[in-house]
């Protein structure tokens, strides 16, 4: 027997051995199943598998399509520029969300730190600097009725400003 024949014989033997081991493992797994009182019978297994495969989340079964939020649900408000005597007037809106976009009145003053919170629901907004003296917030959720806002701004010069105002959210009129 030459070397090639020995390799082929060894390959055939190992293949047969692997097949026998595979069958043995499969039989032992099936044999180790709990008794029919504790689990499904072999006749019930295809039905259970079918049920698991065909289950679909209810949200995917809904016939109606999701409605996009109306444009007026989001409002971008640009209050007056920020300085020591800036007074924000009460704002009324039927929007569900609001974004605050403002700037320092002195273009040479950079905004160092800022914090904006809707005290009515505890939402602390994320503030983005659009330039050295301009900032904008993410969209802030509004509750129905009065929303008390507080904004703290600190400039690079060390000046610190605190602003408080109210955004009144009125219910949107139903339009069909």
N, C-alpha and C positions, 0 to 999 in steps of 0.2 A: 504494500500500500504506500503510495507516494504521499507527499505532503498535502497536495490539493485534495486528494480523496479523504485524508484524515480531517481536514478542515470541514469538508462537506458533511462528513459523518457526525462530527461534533456539533455542527450547526443544526442538523436534523434532530439529533438527540436533545439538544437544549430547547429547540422549538417545541418538541413533543412534551418535554418536561414542563415548560412554561404553560402550555395549553392545559395539561392535567392539573397543575397547581391553580390555574385560573378557574377551571370548572369546580375544583374542590373548594375554593374560597367562596364562589357563588353559592354552592349548595349549602355550605356552613352558614352563610348569611341568611339564606332563606329558611334554613332549619332553626335558626336562633330566633325567629320571629316569635312574638308573644302568642299565646293561645287565642283562638277565635273569640273567646269571651272578652279579652282585653283589647282586641283590635279587629280590623276588618278582615273578612274572609278573602280568599283569592278571587272570588267572583266579584267582590265589591271594589277591588283595587282599580280596575279600569274606570269605573264610575267616579271614584274619588279623584283619580288623576285628571279625568275630564273636567270635573268641577273646579279643581284648582287652576287648571289652564284657562278655563273659560271665565273665571271671575274677573271682572273689570271694575275699577273704582267707579263709584256712582257719578263722579264729576265727568267721567268720560262718556257715560251713557246719556247724559242730559241732551235733549234735542235742541234746546235753545242755545244760541251763541252768547258768549259773554259780551256784555255791553261795555263799550269804551266809556270812560268817564268824560262827561262833557267838559269842554274847554274851560268853562267858567268855574270848574271845581278847583282850579289852580289860579292864584293871583300873585303877580309880582308887584310889590309896593315899593316905591322909591320916596322915602321920607326926605325932609330937608337935610342939607349937609350938617355934619356934626360939629358943634362948637359949644361953648359953656352955656349959652342961653337958648339953645335949640329946644323947642317945645314941639312934641309930636301931638297932633290932633287925633281925636278918636276916629277910627276908621270903621265903616260899616261895609260888610260884604256878605254874599251868600256862598262864597267859596269854601271848600273844605280844607284847603291848604293855602298857605301864604309864604312867599319868599320875600325877605327884606334885603334891599340893595341900596347902599348909601355910601357916603364918602366924608372925609374930613373937609371942612370949609377952607382950611389953609392947605393949599396943595403942596407946600413944602414940609408939612408935618406928616410923618409916617405913622401908621397905626401899628403899635407894637403888640397889643393884646386886645382881645374882645371876647365877650360872652353874651349870649342871647338866650333867654329862657321864657317859655310860655308858662307862667306860674299856675295857670288854670288847670293844666294837665301834666305839669312837671317835665315837659319836653325841653331838653337842652339842645339847641340847634348847633349844627356844625357850621363854622364860619370859614369862608374862603376869601383870601385876599386876591382881588382881581388886578390890583396894582398897589403901589406903596401906600396910597391914601384912600383906596376904595375897597369895600368889602361887600360880600353877598352871603346870604345864608342858604342852607338847603331848604327844601319845602317843609314847613312846620305845620303839623296837624292842628286844626282848630276845633274846639268844642262848641256846641250850640250855646248861644248867649254870649256873655262877656268873657273875653280872653285877656288876662292881665299879662302884659309883656314887661320884661326888665332887660335892659342892655347895659353892660359895662364896657367902656372903651378906654384904653390907656394908650397915649401917644408916646412916641420915642422921646419927646421932650420931658416926659414925666407927668404931664397933665392927665388927670383922670376924670372921666365924665360918666354920669349915671343917668340913664333915661328910663322913664316909665310911661306906658301908654296902654290904651285899651283898644282891642279889635273886637267889634261886635259882629258876631256871626248870626245872620238871620237865616231861617230855613229857606231853601230854594223853593220857588213855586213849581209845582208839578206841571210839566208840559208834555203832552202826548201827541 
